[in-house]
Amino acid sequence: MFKINDMATIKQMDIVAKEISKDIIEEIYKQCDWQIGQFLPESSEGTEINEAHSYLMRLVGRHIANKLDVTTNKYYDE
């Protein structure tokens, strides 16, 4: 089992993880931008597109969490 006994190492890993997550979220955003049109009528505008895009991003996030065996809690905030 992987163990970290040094708080400085844990903090550094957290900083790196946050940066990686920013990059990954940007990529998910781009992929969702590219894909969302197939689910909406051509006449879709503003709010409808934004809501569908947000839903698709959250759905992708849930699938990622499930694949990583991560239990998510929307009320947990670091």
Backbone hydrogen bonds in HBPLUS format (Angstrom, degrees):
<---DONOR---> <-ACCEPTOR-->    atom                        ^
c    i                          cat <-CA-CA->   ^        H-A-AA   ^      H-
h    n   atom  resd res      DA  || num        DHA   H-A  angle D-A-AA Bond
n    s   type  num  typ     dist DA aas  dist angle  dist       angle   num
A0009-THR N   A0006-ASP O   3.12 MM   3  5.37 124.1  2.45 102.3 115.4     1
A0010-ILE N   A0006-ASP O   3.18 MM   4  6.56 156.9  2.24 149.6 156.1     2
A0011-LYS N   A0007-MET O   2.92 MM   4  6.13 160.1  1.96 149.2 154.3     3
A0012-GLN N   A0008-ALA O   2.93 MM   4  6.13 159.5  1.97 145.6 151.2     4
A0013-MET N   A0009-THR O   2.88 MM   4  6.08 160.2  1.92 150.3 155.8     5
A0014-ASP N   A0010-ILE O   2.97 MM   4  6.19 150.1  2.06 144.5 152.8     6
A0015-ILE N   A0011-LYS O   3.01 MM   4  6.34 154.1  2.08 149.4 155.8     7
A0016-VAL N   A0012-GLN O   2.99 MM   4  6.28 164.5  2.02 153.5 157.1     8
A0017-ALA N   A0013-MET O   2.82 MM   4  5.98 158.8  1.87 148.1 154.7     9
A0018-LYS N   A0014-ASP O   2.97 MM   4  6.18 154.0  2.04 147.5 153.6    10
A0019-GLU N   A0015-ILE O   3.19 MM   4  6.49 156.5  2.24 146.8 152.5    11
A0020-ILE N   A0016-VAL O   2.93 MM   4  6.21 162.5  1.96 155.1 160.1    12
A0021-SER N   A0017-ALA O   2.86 MM   4  6.03 159.9  1.90 148.1 154.0    13
A0022-LYS N   A0018-LYS O   3.03 MM   4  6.29 148.7  2.13 143.3 151.0    14
A0023-ASP N   A0019-GLU O   3.19 MM   4  6.54 161.0  2.23 149.8 153.7    15
A0024-ILE N   A0020-ILE O   2.92 MM   4  6.20 160.3  1.96 155.1 161.1    16
A0025-ILE N   A0021-SER O   2.85 MM   4  5.97 161.2  1.88 150.2 155.1    17
A0026-GLU N   A0022-LYS O   3.03 MM   4  6.25 156.0  2.09 146.7 153.0    18
A0027-GLU N   A0023-ASP O   3.09 MM   4  6.40 152.1  2.17 143.9 151.2    19
A0028-ILE N   A0024-ILE O   2.84 MM   4  6.17 156.7  1.90 152.3 159.3    20
A0029-TYR N   A0025-ILE O   2.84 MM   4  6.03 159.1  1.88 149.6 155.5    21
A0030-LYS N   A0026-GLU O   3.03 MM   4  6.32 158.3  2.08 145.5 150.4    22
A0031-GLN N   A0027-GLU O   2.93 MM   4  6.18 163.3  1.96 152.2 156.7    23
A0032-CYS N   A0028-ILE O   2.84 MM   4  6.04 160.9  1.88 155.0 160.1    24
A0033-ASP N   A0029-TYR O   2.86 MM   4  6.09 154.6  1.93 148.5 156.1    25
A0034-TRP N   A0030-LYS O   2.99 MM   4  6.23 154.7  2.05 146.9 153.3    26
A0035-GLN N   A0031-GLN O   3.01 MM   4  6.22 142.3  2.15 142.4 152.7    27
A0036-ILE N   A0032-CYS O   2.85 MM   4  5.66 153.0  1.92 157.0 160.3    28
A0038-GLN N   A0035-GLN O   3.19 MM   3  6.14 155.0  2.25 129.6 133.7    29
A0039-PHE N   A0036-ILE O   3.00 MM   3  5.67 162.4  2.04 122.3 127.9    30
A0040-LEU N   A0037-GLY O   3.32 MM   3  5.33 160.8  2.36 103.9 109.5    31
A0044-SER N   A0041-PRO O   3.01 MM   3  5.60 165.7  2.03 123.4 125.5    32
A0048-GLU N   A0045-GLU O   2.99 MM   3  5.80 120.3  2.36 152.7 157.8    33
A0049-ILE N   A0045-GLU O   3.29 MM   4  5.83 159.4  2.33 123.7 128.8    34
A0050-ASN N   A0046-GLY O   2.89 MM   4  6.14 165.9  1.91 159.0 163.8    35
A0051-GLU N   A0047-THR O   2.83 MM   4  5.97 164.1  1.86 155.4 159.2    36
A0052-ALA N   A0048-GLU O   3.06 MM   4  6.17 161.4  2.09 144.8 150.0    37
A0053-HIS N   A0049-ILE O   2.85 MM   4  5.98 158.6  1.89 151.3 157.9    38
A0054-SER N   A0050-ASN O   2.88 MM   4  6.05 161.8  1.92 149.2 154.0    39
A0055-TYR N   A0051-GLU O   2.96 MM   4  6.11 157.9  2.01 144.7 151.0    40
A0056-LEU N   A0052-ALA O   2.95 MM   4  6.17 160.8  1.99 148.2 153.1    41
A0057-MET N   A0053-HIS O   2.94 MM   4  6.21 157.4  1.99 149.9 156.3    42
A0058-ARG N   A0054-SER O   2.95 MM   4  6.20 162.6  1.98 151.7 156.0    43
A0059-LEU N   A0055-TYR O   2.88 MM   4  6.08 156.0  1.94 149.4 156.8    44
A0060-VAL N   A0056-LEU O   2.92 MM   4  6.16 157.9  1.97 149.6 154.9    45
A0061-GLY N   A0057-MET O   2.93 MM   4  6.19 160.5  1.97 148.3 154.0    46
A0062-ARG N   A0058-ARG O   2.89 MM   4  6.21 152.3  1.97 149.1 156.1    47
A0063-HIS N   A0059-LEU O   3.03 MM   4  6.33 157.7  2.09 148.6 154.4    48
A0064-ILE N   A0060-VAL O   2.92 MM   4  6.21 155.9  1.98 153.7 160.7    49
A0065-ALA N   A0061-GLY O   2.91 MM   4  6.13 165.1  1.93 150.2 154.3    50
A0066-ASN N   A0062-ARG O   2.87 MM   4  6.09 158.3  1.91 148.9 155.0    51
A0067-LYS N   A0063-HIS O   2.94 MM   4  6.14 159.3  1.99 146.9 152.2    52
A0068-LEU N   A0064-ILE O   2.98 MM   4  6.22 142.7  2.12 147.8 158.3    53
A0070-VAL N   A0065-ALA O   2.81 MM   5  4.93 175.0  1.81 149.3 150.2    54
A0069-ASP N   A0066-ASN O   3.05 MM   3  4.87 156.8  2.10 100.6 107.3    55
A0076-TYR N   A0073-ASN O   3.01 MM   3  5.49 168.5  2.02 120.0 123.7    56
